[in-house]
Each structure stands twice: as C-alpha cells, then as structure tokens.
Amino acid sequence: MRARVRKNVSPRRYCRGMANVIRHSLTAEELAALALSLAHLGAGPQSVTARRGLRHAFEHLDLDDDVIATTLTTLTTPLPTDVARRARAVANAITARLVIRIQYHDAAGRMTVRDVEPVTCLVHGEFWYLVGWCRMRRSIRAFRFDRILAVEPTDLPARAHLPQRYLPFQRRSRTRRPSAA
C-alpha cells in the first residue's frame, strides 16, 4: 500500500508527521518485536538507521531510571554474530510457534538441554532474554541469550502464550475487585 503525499505538504513535513504517528501508536509488544528484529540485523548500513529509529520510538516514554536507560542502550546495540544467529533462530520459532531445544549454561555453571516454547524476547539492563515455557521446569522461565550455547528448531508445535504478560515497559491496568457484601 502506497502512502499518498498531498501536493501542498512538503516531504520533510510529511515525514515528521508520519514519525509522530509511528512514535505515539506503537505498543510495547510492537516495540519489543522491532527490537528483536533489529537485534540480529548485524552492523550493516540499514541497521544503524533502524536502531536510530527505534531510539526515537522510545523518546515518548517518560522513564527516568538507570536500569531503563541501560536497557534502551542494549536494545539499540547490535548483538555479537553468534548470539545474533541464535536470536534469529528464536525469532523464527516464535513466528512459526514451534518448540526449540536449547543448550543452556546457567548462572551456577550447569549445562542443561531444555525444550522451550518460546513466547517472546526482551531486554533488561545489559542482557537479552528469551522468555518461554520451559517443558523441563513446567513453568515460564527467562534464559539469557549470552548463556544459550545452541538453539535447535524442532517440528513440535508450541502452545499459544500471551507475550503481553512478559514485556518490559508494559503498563499494567489495575482492576478493582468488587468488595464483599
């Protein structure tokens, strides 16, 4: 679908207007998906522009916090090549809604092989995380990308999980419970 440019509107003014629409209409889920897509772009010429665009998309968020600032820097920094390759495999599995088998080196130094139903990826502070349903632990877990040694796609279908429940910058609405009568 092509955007129509009105003859009396300059291209610069039109682009600024489009930027405002994009910046103020992206959801946290959409921002996380864009960030994941950028994570494995590498360091090519388009990735620099795309990351700058992502930084601009975050400008409307009113977040004054060191952890958030570090997180935004991590979101807009290219992943190392080997980690980017694993991120691409994870992103493909999320899109195809398939289980992945990961080799994971945990904080205690233990290596495990786990089947994971990937839900989403997110960044907190300096690290990227895969968030998914771990079939071994039978619960949602977060796996640091730099500790994932290998990602192997499977043909096993993954159940649908709501990624909105696991995203950063997500404002939670407070629901009031009816008072007991």
Secondary structure, DSSP 8 states (H G I E B T S, - for coil): ------TTS-HHHHHHHHHHHHHHH--HHHHHHHHHHHHTSTTSHHHHHHHHHHHHHHTTS----HHHHHHHHHHTS---HHHHHHHHHHHHHHHHTEEEEEEEE-TTS-EEEEEEEEEEEEEETTEEEEEEEETTTTEEEEEEGGGEEEEEEEEEE-----GGGG-TT------------
